[in-house]
Amino acid sequence: MFKASKTSSAHTHTHLHLHYDAVAQRKKGSPISNMHRPHAQFGQWAIRTGFYLLAAAAFVSSLSLLVLRYRTLEAEEAAWGAWKAAEGRDETIRLGNALGASSVADHGHDSDAIAKGENFKLWADQLLNTSVPVIMSKRTLRSKEVFSCGGSHVVKFKSYKDLRAITHLADVLPERDLLTTPGKPLHKKYKTCAVVGNSGSLLETQYGDAVDSHEVVIRFNAAKTEGYEQFVGYKTTFRILNSAELKVARDSGEAGITTLRNNDMKDWVKGIQSSPAGGPVALTTDPEFLCHTWAWVRNRGDKPSSGLVGIVMALRMCQKVDIYGFQYSNYFSRYSRPHYYDWERPKKGREKVHPFNREVSLYAQLAKQGYLKVW
Ligand SMILES: *[C@@H]1O[C@H](CO)[C@@H](O)[C@H](O)[C@H]1NC(C)=O
C-alpha cells in the first residue's frame, strides 16, 4: 500500500517536471524564430559553427589517442623496470641462503652486496671447473651416464643410451670435443672471443672492427653480417643454431653448432649425410652441456636461450670474453628494433620460455666480477 502511493507520487512529479521543461523550451525558442535576419545567413553560420565543432572534436580525440598510446608505452617500460628490480631482490635472497648466512640478512646493505659478490665468484668458479664437454663426440656417445636434466624441456633424451639408438649418429660426430681439453677443465683454447647477440641496439653502435679483432666470433641463428659490417663485423667462427633446419652457408668458413635436445637429431643426421662432401662443418652441443648451461640460471625457465649457450661456451674456451648485442629490453620493447637485421618479434609468452631476466642479471654479475665484458 505504502509502496504504491510512493510510486504514483514520483510519477506525478516527473510528469510535472517534463511539462515545465517543455514550456521553458517554447519560451526560449521564441526569440530565434522572431529574428529579422535572412534564413540563408543563419544557415551559413550554422554550417560554419558545425564545421569548427567537428574540427575541434577531431583534434581533441586524436590528442587523447596520442596520450593513451604514450601512457601504454610508459606502463610497458615501468613493468619491465619493476620486473628487473624484483629479479635483483630475488637473486640477493637466494644467494644469501646459499651462503647459509642469516648473517647476510643481519648486516647492512653494503656488506650484503660484498657477500653476494664473493659468493657469486665461488659459485661461478665451481661451474667453470667442470668436465662437461661442449661438443658432442663419439667419445661421449659411448658414455653410460644419464643426463642431469634429462626428460625436461632442456633435454628430452634421458641418457646417452637414447642417443645411441639414433641410426648413423656416430658416423657424423667428431672423435672428441675439440673445444675443451679432457682432464683440464680450466684450460682455455682461445685467447679472445666475441659473442654477438642479435639485439637491434647494435645499430646504435659501431662495433664491427672490435668484433673482428677477436680470435673467435660466435653468432646466432639467422644473424646477418652482409650490409651490417660496421655494426657487427665480417667474421664468424661458430654459429649457434637452435633448429636442425637452420643451415650454415656452404663455403662460409663457419662451423654450425646446433643445440639439439630431442628427436630433431634424426633429421640433423640425415641432413648431414645427404649433403655433399666438403660442406660446412656441422656440430651439435653435447646434451649434458645444455643441462650445464641451464645450471647457470639455476634451472629457471623452460630452457636457457641460445644466447646463454653461446656465452657459457665462450667462458669455457676463451681467456677473454666480450659480449655485444645482448640488450634484451630492445627485444621486448615495442618501440625499438628487436633484431639488428629484421623486425621479427618474439611470440607472446616467449619471455617466459627463456629466463631472460635471470640471464640479464647473470651477465651483469659476470661483468662485475670480471668474467666477461658487456658492450
Ligand atoms: C677443480 O675441481 C677439481 C675436482 O674436480 C679440484 O681437484 C680442483 O682443485 C678444482 N680446481 C679449482 C681451481 O677450483
The ligand as an ORCA input file, in Angstrom:
! r2SCAN-3c Opt
* xyz 0 1
  C      88.590    -28.186     -9.856
  O      87.914    -29.368     -9.449
  C      88.759    -30.413     -9.031
  C      87.879    -31.593     -8.664
  O      87.019    -31.920     -9.658
  C      89.607    -29.986     -7.868
  O      90.512    -31.010     -7.511
  C      90.373    -28.732     -8.223
  O      91.065    -28.238     -7.103
  C      89.432    -27.640     -8.743
  N      90.202    -26.510     -9.183
  C      89.914    -25.261     -8.825
  C      90.833    -24.224     -9.340
  O      88.959    -24.985     -8.145
*
